[in-house]
């Protein structure tokens, strides 16, 4: 006998699955766990079938006329769903974003050094966020930071796509570059 059947509770805490005694419909279209169809039967008969098999009666389609319920081992069903979710999450591609910081008063050789790192990140398939931090009075002239990033972009355009142009966010001027598709 499954845990849900022991407490005969309806909805579980984490999800909104309606099952066993919480099913309010008087007549249900009932499907078996092995694919057999019991047809349209009363709620009491459906609960009896589920109890005889030691399984749960789970409302699959509450909006149908009559509602559709399935006799199944709910714990096993829930485990299978979680397993599929974990598998899908494992197969997702994770996007790594690297950040390269500049200042308004940066020398040309420093720009070249930082651009070299940004190029390496882009060649490895990582996304790059280029940032210029505005200090003190530099906030009065944010175009200085935009000019720095506009000088950097031509050095990266052969290995990256410009996702977002240079724009101000608070004390930062940001530019977002993604790697070219191979």
C-alpha positions, 0 to 999 in steps of 0.5 A: 500500500502506498504512502498516499493511500495510507493517509487517504489524503487528496492533494499532496503538499508540493503539487496539486494532484487530486487523488483518492478521497479528494476526488469529488466527481460522482462518475469517472472514466477510469483507466488501469495501470496496465492500459486497460479501460474500466469505462465510466464507473462511480467514484466508490467503485473506482476507489475500490478497484484502486484499493484492491490493486494496492494503488492510488486513484489519480485524477488525470484530466479533471476538466473532461466530461466525465473526469478521467482518473487513472489507477497507478502507483503515484509514488513511482509515477512521481519518481519517474517524472523527477528522474526525467526532469533531472536528466533534462537538466543534466543535458542542458547547455550551461552558458558561462559569462565572463566579465572584463573590466575597463576604466575610462582612463585606460592606456592602449596597451592595457586595452590590448591585454584585456581584449586578448583575454576577452578573445580567449573567452569567446574562442572557448565559447563563453559569453563576455560582458565588457564593463567600464566602471564610472568613478566620481566625476566620470559619472558626469560624462558617461560617453567616455566609458561608451567610447572605450567600449566602442574602441574595444568592439572592432578588436572582437568583431571577428570572433564575436556577435554584439548582443547588446551595444554599450549602454549605461546601467547605474555606475557601469557602461556594459556591452555584451558579446557572444561567440560566433556560431561554428 
